[in-house]
Amino acid sequence: MPHHVVSRRWTLAGAASTLLLPATTVGAARPIATPSQTEGPFYPTGAARPSDRDADLLILSGRPGQAAGDTIYVKGRVSTLDGAAISGAEVQIWQANAKGVYNHPSDGNDPTFQGFGAVATDAEGRYRFRTLRPAGYGSMFFRRPPHIHFKVLIRGRPVLTTQMYFADEAGNSRDGILNSVDNAAARAALIVPFRPSPAIEPGSQSGSFDIVISAPA
C-alpha cells in the first residue's frame, strides 16, 4: 500500500469542489477515463523529493513566508468508470514554480517552494492541494505550457501518470504532449478552467480536476 500523506494544515473533509462539473463528455452515459501522459524528466525521487511533502506546497516547514506566485487550489475526485469513489488513493503532484523551474537536480531549485505534494483521497474519493500557478518553460523549438504532473497510486491497480493543463493558455494548442491524446473529449478532460475563489482564500483561484481510473482492480 502506498504511503499516504495527509496535510498537516487542513483535512480533506472540506475538499469537495462545487465550482465545476466533473470532467465528462456532455450528455455521456459514462465518464471518460483520464488519459495517461508522460512522467517527464523531473519527477522527484530520492534526495530530490522534499521532506515536507504535504498538500500545501506554498509553505515549507521551518521557513517564514510562502513561495512567490499566484495561489491556486486544485481539487477533484478519483473514481472508477462507473462513478464509484476510490478512497485511500495516493494522489501526488509535482510542478514548476512561477518562473518555470522545477526543484530537481536536472533543472534548478527554489528554496521557498515545496514543488511536490501527496495526499490520500477521503471516503468520497476527494483530494485537494494548495499550490501556485506554474509558468511555462522551454525554448522556441520545444515549449511547454503551464501544467501540473499527477500520479495516482491505488492498491491493486496500475499507477496512473498524467498531466493537468490550464484552460486559458494559448500554448495548449501547440503542445505535442497534450495533443498526443487523439480523442478530443479525453484531451479536453485534461484541461481545467480556474475561477476566483475568494471564499477559500482572498486572491486565490480554484479548479477541479476529476480523475477517472479505467484499470480494473
C-alpha positions in Angstrom: 0.0 0.0 0.0 1.5 3.4 -0.9 2.4 5.7 2.0 -0.5 8.1 2.4 0.5 11.6 3.2 -2.2 13.8 4.8 -1.9 17.6 5.1 -1.0 18.8 8.5 -2.8 22.1 7.9 -6.3 21.0 7.0 -8.1 17.8 6.4 -9.6 16.5 3.2 -13.1 16.7 4.7 -13.7 20.1 3.1 -12.2 19.3 -0.2 -15.4 18.9 -2.2 -15.5 21.1 -5.3 -18.7 22.9 -6.0 -17.2 25.2 -8.7 -17.0 23.0 -11.7 -18.7 19.9 -13.3 -16.8 16.6 -13.5 -14.6 16.0 -16.5 -17.0 14.0 -18.6 -18.5 14.4 -22.0 -21.7 16.4 -22.1 -24.7 14.0 -22.1 -22.4 11.0 -21.9 -23.7 7.9 -20.0 -20.2 7.1 -18.8 -17.3 9.3 -17.7 -14.1 9.4 -19.8 -11.0 7.6 -18.4 -8.3 10.1 -17.7 -5.6 9.6 -20.3 -2.1 8.9 -19.2 0.7 11.4 -20.0 4.5 11.2 -19.8 6.1 11.4 -16.4 8.7 13.8 -17.8 12.3 14.2 -16.5 11.6 16.0 -13.2 9.7 13.5 -11.1 11.3 13.9 -7.7 12.8 10.7 -6.2 15.4 10.2 -3.6 17.1 13.4 -2.5 15.0 15.4 -5.0 11.9 14.7 -3.0 11.3 17.2 -0.2 10.9 16.0 3.4 8.0 18.4 3.6 5.5 16.9 1.1 2.1 17.6 2.4 -0.8 19.2 0.4 0.2 22.8 1.0 3.1 23.4 -1.5 3.4 27.1 -0.6 4.5 26.8 3.0 7.7 25.0 3.9 8.3 23.7 7.4 10.8 25.9 9.2 10.8 28.7 6.6 8.9 32.0 7.0 6.5 33.3 4.4 5.4 31.4 1.4 6.5 30.8 -2.2 6.1 33.6 -4.7 3.3 33.2 -7.3 -0.4 33.2 -7.7 -2.2 30.9 -5.2 -4.4 28.2 -6.7 -6.4 25.3 -5.2 -6.5 22.1 -7.2 -9.4 19.9 -6.1 -11.1 16.8 -7.5 -12.4 13.3 -7.1 -10.8 10.0 -8.0 -13.4 7.4 -9.3 -13.9 4.4 -11.4 -15.5 4.4 -14.8 -18.9 3.5 -13.3 -18.6 6.6 -10.9 -17.7 4.8 -7.7 -15.4 6.8 -5.5 -11.9 5.4 -4.8 -10.9 6.2 -1.2 -7.4 5.9 0.1 -5.8 6.5 -3.2 -2.5 8.4 -3.0 -2.6 11.5 -5.3 0.8 13.1 -6.0 1.6 16.3 -7.8 4.8 17.9 -8.9 5.3 21.1 -10.9 7.5 24.0 -11.9 7.4 27.2 -9.9 6.2 30.7 -11.0 9.4 31.1 -13.1 9.1 27.7 -14.8 11.8 25.9 -12.7 11.4 22.5 -11.0 13.1 21.6 -7.8 15.2 18.9 -9.3 18.9 18.3 -9.8 18.4 18.4 -13.5 16.7 21.8 -13.5 17.1 24.1 -10.5 16.0 24.9 -7.0 13.5 27.2 -5.3 14.2 27.0 -1.6 10.8 28.6 -0.8 8.6 26.2 -2.9 7.8 22.6 -2.0 7.3 21.6 -5.6 5.9 18.2 -4.7 2.9 17.1 -2.6 0.9 14.0 -1.8 -2.5 13.4 -0.2 -4.8 10.4 0.4 -8.3 10.6 -1.0 -11.1 10.7 1.5 -14.1 8.4 1.8 -15.8 10.1 -1.2 -12.6 10.0 -3.3 -11.8 13.7 -2.9 -8.4 15.4 -2.8 -7.2 19.0 -2.6 -3.9 20.8 -2.9 -2.9 24.4 -2.2 -0.2 25.5 -4.6 0.8 28.1 -7.2 0.1 28.6 -10.8 3.2 27.3 -12.6 4.9 29.1 -15.5 5.6 27.5 -18.9 9.1 26.8 -19.9 11.3 25.7 -22.8 12.6 27.2 -26.0 11.1 28.2 -29.3 11.7 24.7 -30.5 10.0 22.9 -27.6 8.0 25.0 -25.2 5.6 23.6 -22.6 2.5 25.5 -21.5 1.8 25.6 -17.7 0.8 22.2 -16.4 0.9 20.1 -13.2 2.0 16.5 -13.2 -0.1 13.9 -11.4 0.4 10.3 -10.2 -2.4 8.3 -8.7 -1.4 5.2 -6.7 -4.1 2.7 -5.8 -3.6 -0.7 -4.2 -4.1 -3.5 -6.8 -4.2 -1.2 -9.8 -1.5 0.1 -12.2 -0.2 3.6 -11.4 -1.8 6.4 -13.5 0.6 9.2 -14.5 -1.0 12.2 -16.2 -0.9 16.0 -16.5 -3.4 18.8 -15.9 -3.4 21.9 -18.1 -4.9 25.4 -17.7 -7.9 26.3 -19.9 -6.8 29.9 -20.8 -3.4 29.0 -22.2 -2.8 29.6 -25.9 0.2 27.2 -25.8 -2.1 24.3 -25.2 -2.9 24.1 -28.9 0.8 23.8 -29.8 1.8 21.3 -27.0 2.8 18.0 -28.5 2.3 16.1 -25.3 -1.2 17.3 -24.7 -2.1 16.9 -28.3 -0.8 13.3 -28.4 -4.2 12.4 -26.9 -6.1 11.7 -30.1 -9.6 11.6 -28.6 -10.8 15.2 -28.3 -13.1 14.6 -25.3 -10.3 12.8 -23.4 -7.9 15.6 -24.3 -10.4 18.2 -23.0 -10.7 16.3 -19.7 -7.0 17.3 -19.0 -7.7 21.0 -19.4 -9.2 22.7 -16.4 -10.8 26.2 -16.0 -9.8 28.1 -12.9 -12.0 30.7 -11.3 -11.6 33.2 -8.5 -12.2 31.6 -5.1 -12.2 34.4 -2.5 -14.3 32.3 -0.2 -11.5 29.8 0.1 -8.7 32.4 0.2 -8.6 36.0 -0.9 -6.9 36.4 -4.3 -6.8 32.7 -5.0 -8.3 30.7 -7.8 -9.7 27.2 -7.8 -10.2 24.5 -10.3 -11.4 20.9 -10.3 -9.5 18.0 -12.0 -11.5 14.8 -11.6 -9.5 11.6 -12.3 -11.3 8.6 -13.7 -9.5 5.3 -13.4 -10.0 2.7 -16.2 -7.8 -0.1 -15.0 -9.6 -2.9 -13.1 -8.8 -3.7 -9.5 
